[in-house]
Amino acid sequence: MAEDELVLDDNEIALVLFGDNDRNLRALEQETGVRVSSRGNRVRLNGAALERKVARRVLQDLYEMATSGMQIDERDVRSATHMASEGLAPAGQAIVEGEVIEVGRRKRIVPRTRTQRVYLRAIRDQDLTFGLGPAGTGKTYLAVAMAVQALRRREVARIVLTRPAVEAGERLGFLPGTFQDKIDPYLRPLTDALHEMMEPDEVRLRMERGSIEVAPLAYMRGRTLNDAFIILDEAQNTTIEQMRMFLTRLGFDSKAVIDGDITQTDLPRGANSGLVHACGILESVPGIAMVRFDEKDVVRHPLVQEIIRAYERSDDADGRD
């Protein structure tokens, strides 16, 4: 086994890269099989040549991310290792090429996978983008980040976030409280993403002034949305009629993103998904982008990738699409 040494320019940034008690370096060891040790701003890599090359690239990539002001954790190590192993463009390259979402003075969001970079480019370049794939791939989070950035830059006058109010396989029955109390659980993933990128007071004020709107899909009927960034989340739970209604709401100087996972439809048995139907008839329409994520793009707990693969194998064995 040979040894490589990597010297980092900035000691403070090196500490961010290493993590508390070198947690990130231990994660890198687990992912690559390379023994990693540090002293000051120097990192030593012991292992086979190919694995050392991957580990070195991961460290360089994560160092670029830390230099940009990002905090690094074990999820970033896993994601960067996967990308380096597959020979994909690193997240650090996304920073160099300006593919960073600015959602605040001190808040920057960087795409973690190649597909996430493709997705952000599609949103930037096209008026209508479909993000298709499993949960945990960042579809909604990145779309909301792009919307917040567009609003802060005054590229749009408002953000409209919507999703169908469909129960996920269980009957919740009568919910107490006001109408807003009743619909809040359905819209929570969207508001959670907003609150990660903006201060609560700013979100509240913008909602009161109408520059941010979070509402069930039914509220989109009869409207024309001009000068807006519109996100339809959980689109697999739309009917064909609802999807058609939503698509025809797009007004002048507006941009729309439609996200969903066609493997997790909660519609009643026998109902056709509007997302599946739309993808089938709009695939070749100019000005529309369709970006497909898979389990490799999952940035949640590593077990989520294995769970998705297991269900896909089960579906294939059962002959389901």
PAVOPA-875818 format. One record per residue (C-alpha): residue in one letter; x, y, z. Coordinates in steps of 0.25 Angstrom, whole numbers, plus 5000, padded with zeros to 4 digits. Each point is the difference from the previous one (the first is absolute). Example, Ala and Ser with C-alpha at 12.3 -4.5 7.8 and 13.67 -1.06 7.14 Angstrom:
<atoms>
A504949825031;S500650144998;
</atoms>
This chain:
<atoms>
M500050005000;A500550144996;E499850135006;D499650144995;E500050135007;L499150124997;V500350145005;L498850095002;D500350154999;D499150055012;N500049935014;E498750055004;I499349954988;A500749875002;L499449995013;V498650024994;L500349894990;F500549905010;G498850025009;D499849995015;N501049895005;D500449974986;R498649944997;N500050034985;L501449944999;R499549875007;A498850004990;L501050014988;E500749885006;Q498749925000;E499650044986;T501449984993;G500749905009;V501250105000;R500750035014;V499950155002;S500850085010;S500250155002;R500950095007;G499850154999;N499750034985;R500649874995;V499249874997;R500749874998;L499349894991;N500449855002;G499449904990;A500049954986;A500250094989;L498650014994;E499450025014;R501050115004;K499750074987;V498550005003;A500350045015;R500950124995;R498950054990;V499049995011;L500850085009;Q500350114990;D498650014996;L499550015014;Y501150105003;E499450094989;M498649995006;A500650045014;T500750114994;S498750064994;G499450005014;M499349875001;Q500049915012;I500449864996;D499449875006;E500149854998;R498950014989;D500950094992;V501149905002;R499149894995;S499550084988;A501350054996;T500649865001;H498949944991;M500350114989;A501549995001;S499849844998;E499150024988;G500950114994;L498950105001;A500250155001;P500250035014;A499250105008;G501350095001;Q499950014985;A498650055002;I500550125008;V501150034991;E499050014988;G499150085008;E498949905002;V499750045014;I498750055005;E500050135008;V498850005010;G500650105010;R501350075004;R500549885007;K499249894994;R500549934987;I499549874995;V500849914991;P499649894991;R500549875006;T499849904988;R500250014985;T498549994998;Q499750115010;R500950094991;V499349964988;Y498750035007;L500450145004;R500550034986;A498649964995;I499350095010;R500950124996;D499949984985;Q498549954998;D498750065004;L499449865004;T500849895007;F499649865004;G500849945012;L499749855000;G500649905010;P500049945014;A499950085013;G501350055006;T500650054987;G499850145002;K498950034990;T499150095009;Y501250065008;L500850054988;A498750054993;V499750085012;A501450055001;M500050054985;A498650075003;V500650075012;Q501250054992;A499150054989;L499150075010;R501250075007;R500650044987;R498750064996;E499949914987;V498649965005;A498950085008;R499649885008;I500149855003;V498949914999;L500149865007;T498949904999;R499749855001;P498849914999;A499349985014;V500049844999;E500249915012;A501249914999;G499249865001;E499350035013;R498750075004;L500250115009;G498650035002;F499550145005;L501150095004;P499750115011;G500350154998;T500050104990;F500149984985;Q501450035000;D500249905012;K499449894991;I500950034988;D501350035007;P500449855002;Y499949984984;L500850124998;R501149995011;P501149944991;L499950134992;T500050095012;D501149925006;A500950034988;L499750145000;H500450025015;E501349934998;M500350114990;M499450135006;E499750055014;P498749975005;D499650155001;E500350024986;V499249884996;R498850055008;L500150144994;R500249964986;M498849915001;E499150115006;R500550094989;G499749894989;S501449994995;I500049855005;E498749924999;V499949855005;A498749944996;P499349874996;L499949974985;A498550035000;Y500350145002;M500750024987;R498749984992;G499650124992;R501350085002;T501150054991;L501350005007;N500950114994;D501450045004;A500049895010;F500949885003;I499049885002;I500349865006;L499149895000;D500449895010;E499649865001;A499450014986;Q499849854999;N498850025008;T499350094990;T498949954991;I500250024985;E498950115001;Q500850075011;M501349994993;R499450064988;M499450115008;F501350035007;L500850004987;T499150114994;R500250095011;L501350044996;G500150154996;F500950104994;D501450015006;S499849885009;K500749875003;A499549875005;V500649875006;I499249885001;D500549895010;G499649865003;D500349855001;I499149914991;T500349885009;Q499350065012;T498650044995;D499050025011;L498850024990;P498849915002;R500149864993;G499750014986;A500350154999;N501050044989;S501250095005;G500050144993;L501550005001;V500249864993;H499050054989;A500750144998;C501449934999;G499549924989;I499450114991;L501050115003;E501349934999;S500350064987;V499450145001;P501150114999;G500250085012;I499749895010;A501149925007;M499849875007;V501149965010;R500049865005;F500749975014;D500349865005;E500449945013;K501550044998;D499550155002;V499449975013;V500750095011;R499349955012;H500449885009;P500849904992;L499049895003;V498950084992;Q500849964987;E500049865004;I498550005003;I499750074987;R500849894993;A499349895007;Y498650054997;E500450024985;R500549855000;S498649965006;D499350084990;D500849944988;A499749865006;D498550035000;G500050054986;R499650145004;D500550134993;
</atoms>
